[in-house]
Amino acid sequence: MPRAIYLDDHATTRCDPAVVDAMVPYFLEHFGNAGSRTHSHGHTARAAVELARARVAATIGGDPREVVFTSGATEANNLAVLGVMRAAGRGHLVVSTVEHKAVLDPARVWEREGGLLTVVPPDASGRVCPDRIAEALRPDTVLVSMMLANNEVGTIQPVAEVAARCRERGVLVHTDAAQAVGKIPVDVRTLGVDLLSLSAHKMYGPKGVGALWVRRGRPRVSIAPLTHGGGQERGLRPGTLPVPLIVGLGVACQRVDAALADGELMGVARRRDRLLEILRAAVPDLQVNGSMEHRLPNNLHVALPGVDAAALMMAVRPIAFSAGSACTSESLEPSYVLAAMGLARDVAAASFRLGLGRFTTDDDVEEAGAAIGAAAGRVRALSRLIE
């Protein structure tokens, strides 16, 4: 039996010890409400929140005044999509087929509310062509939402190209960057987007906190809040701020900046490529899903023909990986992302996702690759015997 090895960093990451250390004092000592303006406890909490806001902004190349704290990328996505469309009052929304459910579901809500919606499919690599987005634009298009990196196959989308096309037409662009921040360099000015969502727990921070970056300046980005009461976060996200979690997000961003400077991503990509090499040696007919050129350095999504992914995961249970998005893992249906890419149902059923990260070691890769490769042979042999 293999030892427990975690290869599901797309679902969530382990909290960095430095993040935990930074958070603890704000649970026990500096426990004030950041909205309390009349005493030192509140002032200390407020200062911590603003420092974290500056750190988040620095990581994505924005201004601290443009950062709105949320409970995570899901809330940030809802606020961006529904908030912008409801503020407009009417109009056309464009999203891609391979967006996270946190974008697709609010898009469908907008459609049920009487709004107009176009969903653009990807190519076979999971990449959405900018020309297809441009063709979908109409005179009444208000917003395009396109993720920066896919949460299943790791495909990096041409967001900057799409944003340039949209800017020419006066259309706002939102990007869900939850999987991208901390995995690749992200700069909102280079991307040319108007809104960006991120989540702490995807980059070694705590669960339960994230942010929506909203561009300042002209043309103004108008957002209708989804919740009301309190007036916090410029009235866009009212409620008592979770200071310890926000501190954790800030430190996670600070650690991301240091990791990018230290070449951490190169090490992750090297381990990812080694894992692919081991699996290919064990299963020569392995198929890589998605583009290897335009791909997150920590992502590996493969299909082992004739090997049921669910059975494979059971066969190596101490090793944690996924057959798809954690948000849809309870569904018995094939991944909608793989279906949109045109994968046959049997290939989708043989597909799984491996997510590496900061804490993945060379030994983890060697042991997990060998165990998964050996188990694949057993599962395939058993399937043939049953047939």
C-alpha positions in Angstrom: 0.0 0.0 0.0 1.5 3.4 -1.0 1.9 6.1 1.6 -0.5 9.1 1.7 0.6 11.6 -0.9 -1.4 14.8 -1.8 -1.7 15.6 -5.5 -4.9 17.6 -5.6 -3.6 21.2 -5.3 -6.3 22.5 -7.6 -9.0 21.5 -5.1 -7.2 23.2 -2.3 -3.6 23.8 -1.1 -2.0 23.1 2.3 -1.8 26.3 4.3 1.7 27.6 4.4 3.1 27.6 8.0 4.1 31.2 7.6 0.5 32.1 6.9 -0.8 30.2 9.9 1.8 31.9 12.1 0.7 35.4 10.9 -3.0 34.6 11.5 -2.8 33.3 15.1 -2.3 36.6 16.8 -5.4 38.0 15.2 -7.5 35.2 16.8 -6.0 35.6 20.2 -4.4 39.0 20.8 -5.4 41.5 18.1 -9.0 40.3 18.0 -10.7 43.7 17.4 -13.3 44.5 14.8 -11.8 46.4 11.9 -14.9 48.6 11.8 -14.4 49.8 15.4 -12.9 53.3 15.1 -12.9 54.4 18.7 -10.2 52.2 20.3 -6.8 50.7 19.6 -8.2 47.1 19.1 -10.1 48.3 16.1 -7.3 50.4 14.8 -4.9 47.5 15.0 -7.3 45.3 13.1 -7.9 48.0 10.5 -4.2 48.4 9.9 -3.8 44.7 9.4 -6.6 44.6 6.9 -5.1 47.5 4.9 -1.7 45.9 4.9 -3.2 42.7 3.5 -5.1 44.7 0.9 -1.8 46.3 -0.2 -0.2 42.9 -0.5 -3.0 41.4 -2.5 -2.9 44.4 -4.9 0.9 44.2 -5.3 0.6 40.5 -6.3 -1.7 41.3 -9.2 -0.3 44.7 -10.1 -3.3 46.7 -8.9 -4.1 49.5 -6.5 -5.1 48.7 -2.9 -8.2 50.8 -3.3 -9.3 48.4 -6.1 -9.4 45.3 -3.8 -12.7 44.1 -2.3 -12.4 41.3 0.2 -14.9 38.4 -0.2 -15.4 34.9 1.2 -13.6 33.4 -1.8 -13.5 33.3 -5.6 -17.0 31.9 -5.8 -18.5 35.0 -4.1 -16.1 37.2 -6.1 -17.3 35.6 -9.4 -20.9 36.1 -8.4 -20.4 39.7 -7.5 -18.5 40.3 -10.7 -21.0 38.6 -13.1 -24.3 39.3 -11.4 -23.2 42.6 -9.9 -22.1 44.1 -13.2 -25.1 42.8 -15.2 -27.6 43.9 -12.6 -26.0 47.3 -12.4 -26.4 47.6 -16.1 -30.1 46.6 -15.8 -30.2 44.9 -19.1 -27.8 43.6 -21.8 -25.8 40.7 -23.1 -23.3 38.5 -21.2 -20.7 36.3 -22.8 -18.9 33.4 -21.0 -17.0 30.3 -22.1 -18.3 26.7 -21.8 -15.3 25.8 -19.7 -15.8 28.3 -16.9 -16.0 27.2 -13.3 -19.6 26.7 -12.1 -19.1 29.8 -10.0 -19.3 31.7 -13.2 -21.6 29.5 -15.3 -24.3 29.3 -12.6 -24.6 33.1 -12.0 -24.6 33.5 -15.8 -27.6 31.2 -16.0 -29.2 33.2 -13.2 -28.8 36.3 -15.3 -30.5 34.5 -18.2 -33.4 33.4 -16.0 -33.8 37.0 -14.9 -34.5 37.8 -18.5 -30.9 38.8 -19.5 -29.2 37.7 -22.7 -26.4 35.1 -22.6 -24.0 33.5 -25.1 -21.8 30.6 -24.1 -18.7 30.1 -26.3 -17.1 26.6 -26.6 -13.3 25.9 -26.6 -11.2 24.1 -29.1 -10.0 20.5 -28.5 -7.2 21.7 -26.2 -9.7 23.5 -23.9 -8.6 27.0 -25.2 -11.2 29.5 -26.2 -10.3 31.4 -29.4 -10.4 35.2 -29.1 -12.0 35.3 -32.6 -15.0 33.2 -31.2 -15.4 35.7 -28.4 -15.2 38.6 -30.7 -17.8 37.0 -33.0 -20.2 36.7 -30.0 -20.1 40.4 -29.1 -23.1 42.5 -29.8 -23.9 46.2 -29.6 -25.6 45.5 -26.2 -22.8 43.2 -24.7 -22.0 44.5 -21.2 -19.5 41.9 -19.9 -17.3 39.0 -21.0 -16.1 36.6 -18.3 -13.2 34.3 -19.2 -11.1 32.3 -16.6 -7.4 32.9 -16.7 -6.6 29.2 -16.2 -8.9 26.2 -16.2 -9.4 24.3 -12.9 -9.5 20.9 -14.6 -7.2 20.7 -17.5 -5.0 23.6 -16.5 -5.3 25.4 -19.9 -4.2 29.1 -19.8 -6.7 31.2 -21.7 -5.8 34.1 -24.0 -7.4 36.7 -21.7 -5.2 39.6 -22.7 -6.2 39.1 -26.4 -9.8 38.9 -25.5 -9.6 42.0 -23.3 -8.0 44.0 -26.1 -10.8 43.0 -28.5 -13.4 43.9 -25.9 -11.8 47.2 -25.0 -12.2 48.3 -28.7 -16.0 47.6 -28.3 -16.4 49.2 -24.9 -17.1 45.8 -23.3 -16.0 45.0 -19.7 -13.9 41.9 -19.0 -13.8 39.8 -15.9 -11.4 36.9 -15.3 -11.6 34.2 -12.7 -7.9 33.9 -11.7 -8.4 31.5 -8.7 -6.2 28.8 -10.3 -3.7 31.2 -11.8 -2.6 33.5 -9.0 0.4 31.8 -7.4 0.9 29.5 -10.3 1.8 32.0 -13.0 2.7 35.7 -13.0 -0.6 37.7 -13.0 -0.7 41.4 -13.7 -4.1 43.1 -14.2 -2.7 46.0 -16.3 -0.9 43.6 -18.7 -4.1 41.5 -19.0 -6.2 44.6 -19.6 -9.1 43.3 -17.6 -11.6 45.2 -15.5 -12.4 42.7 -12.8 -10.4 39.7 -11.4 -11.3 37.1 -8.8 -9.0 35.2 -6.6 -9.1 32.8 -3.6 -6.6 32.4 -0.7 -7.0 28.6 -0.4 -5.7 28.0 -3.9 -2.4 29.6 -3.1 -1.5 28.3 0.4 -3.8 30.6 2.3 -6.8 29.9 4.5 -10.2 28.8 3.3 -13.0 31.3 3.5 -11.4 34.4 2.1 -10.7 35.8 -1.3 -11.0 39.1 -3.2 -12.4 40.8 -6.2 -10.2 43.4 -7.9 -12.3 46.1 -9.5 -10.5 48.6 -11.8 -10.8 52.2 -10.9 -11.0 55.0 -13.4 -12.9 55.5 -16.6 -15.0 54.0 -17.9 -16.3 53.3 -14.4 -17.1 49.7 -13.5 -20.6 49.8 -11.8 -21.5 46.9 -9.6 -24.8 46.2 -7.8 -24.1 44.5 -4.4 -25.5 41.1 -3.8 -25.9 41.6 -0.1 -26.8 44.6 2.0 -26.1 46.0 5.5 -23.1 47.5 7.2 -21.4 49.3 4.3 -18.1 47.6 4.5 -15.9 47.2 1.4 -17.3 50.3 -0.3 -20.7 48.8 0.2 -20.0 46.0 -2.3 -19.5 43.3 0.3 -21.0 44.3 3.7 -20.3 42.3 6.8 -17.7 42.2 9.6 -14.3 41.6 8.1 -12.7 38.3 9.0 -9.4 39.9 10.0 -7.4 36.7 10.7 -8.3 35.3 7.3 -7.6 38.5 5.5 -4.2 38.6 7.2 -3.6 35.1 6.0 -4.5 36.0 2.4 -2.1 39.0 2.5 0.8 36.8 3.7 -0.1 34.1 1.2 0.2 36.8 -1.5 3.5 38.0 -0.1 4.8 34.4 -0.2 3.6 34.0 -3.8 5.7 37.0 -4.8 8.8 35.5 -3.1 8.2 32.1 -4.7 7.8 33.5 -8.2 11.1 35.4 -7.7 12.8 32.3 -6.4 11.8 30.2 -9.4 9.5 27.9 -7.4 7.3 27.4 -10.5 10.2 25.9 -12.5 10.7 23.2 -9.8 6.9 22.5 -9.8 6.9 22.2 -13.6 9.9 19.9 -13.5 8.2 17.6 -11.1 5.0 17.6 -13.2 7.0 16.6 -16.3 8.7 13.8 -14.4 5.4 12.5 -13.2 4.2 12.5 -16.8 7.3 10.6 -17.8 6.7 7.9 -15.1 3.1 7.4 -16.1 3.9 7.3 -19.8 6.5 4.6 -19.1 3.9 2.5 -17.3 1.0 3.3 -19.7 2.5 4.0 -23.2 -0.9 4.9 -24.7 -1.6 7.6 -22.1 -3.3 10.7 -23.5 -2.7 14.2 -22.2 -5.9 16.3 -22.1 -5.4 19.9 -22.9 -2.5 22.0 -24.2 0.9 21.3 -22.8 2.1 24.6 -24.3 -0.6 26.8 -22.7 -0.8 25.0 -19.3 -0.4 25.7 -15.6 3.0 24.4 -14.4 1.4 22.4 -11.6 -1.3 20.7 -13.7 -1.4 17.3 -15.3 -4.6 15.9 -16.8 -4.4 12.6 -18.5 -6.5 9.7 -19.8 -5.4 6.1 -19.5 -7.5 4.2 -22.1 -9.3 1.2 -20.7 -8.7 2.4 -17.1 -11.7 3.7 -15.2 -10.5 6.7 -13.3 -12.8 6.1 -10.3 -11.6 2.5 -10.0 -8.0 3.8 -10.2 -8.5 6.2 -7.4 -9.9 3.5 -5.2 -6.9 1.3 -6.0 -4.4 3.9 -4.8 -6.6 5.5 -2.2 -3.9 7.0 0.1 -2.8 9.0 -2.9 -5.1 12.1 -3.3 -6.0 13.2 -6.8 -9.2 13.9 -8.7 -11.3 12.9 -11.6 -12.4 16.5 -12.1 -13.3 19.7 -10.3 -13.8 19.3 -6.5 -17.0 21.3 -6.9 -18.5 18.7 -9.2 -16.8 15.5 -7.9 -20.1 14.1 -6.5 -21.7 14.1 -9.9 -21.8 10.8 -11.8 -21.8 12.7 -15.1 -18.6 13.1 -17.1 -16.8 16.4 -16.7 -18.6 19.2 -18.7 -15.1 20.6 -19.4 -14.0 17.4 -21.1 -17.3 17.1 -23.0 -16.9 20.7 -24.2 -13.4 19.8 -25.5 -15.0 17.0 -27.5 -13.6 14.0 -25.5 -15.6 10.8 -26.0 -17.5 9.6 -22.9 -15.1 6.6 -22.4 -12.0 8.8 -22.6 -13.5 11.2 -20.1 -14.3 8.3 -17.8 -10.6 7.3 -18.0 -9.3 10.8 -17.2 -8.0 12.3 -14.0 -6.3 15.4 -12.7 -3.0 15.6 -10.8 -2.2 18.9 -9.1 1.3 19.5 -7.7 2.4 22.4 -5.6 4.8 24.0 -3.2 4.9 21.0 -0.8 5.2 18.3 -3.5 8.5 16.6 -3.2 10.6 14.6 -5.7 9.9 11.5 -3.6 6.2 12.1 -3.8 6.4 12.2 -7.6 8.4 9.0 -7.8 6.3 7.0 -5.4 2.9 8.3 -6.7 3.8 7.8 -10.3 5.0 4.3 -9.7 1.9 3.4 -7.6 -0.6 4.9 -10.1 1.2 3.3 -13.1 1.1 -0.1 -11.4 -2.5 0.2 -10.3 -3.5 1.3 -13.8 -2.2 -2.0 -15.2 -4.2 -4.0 -12.6 -7.4 -2.0 -13.2 -7.1 -2.4 -17.0 -6.4 -6.2 -16.7 -9.5 -6.6 -14.4 -11.7 -4.6 -16.8 -10.6 -6.8 -19.7 -11.3 -9.9 -17.6 -14.8 -8.7 -16.8 -15.5 -7.9 -20.4 
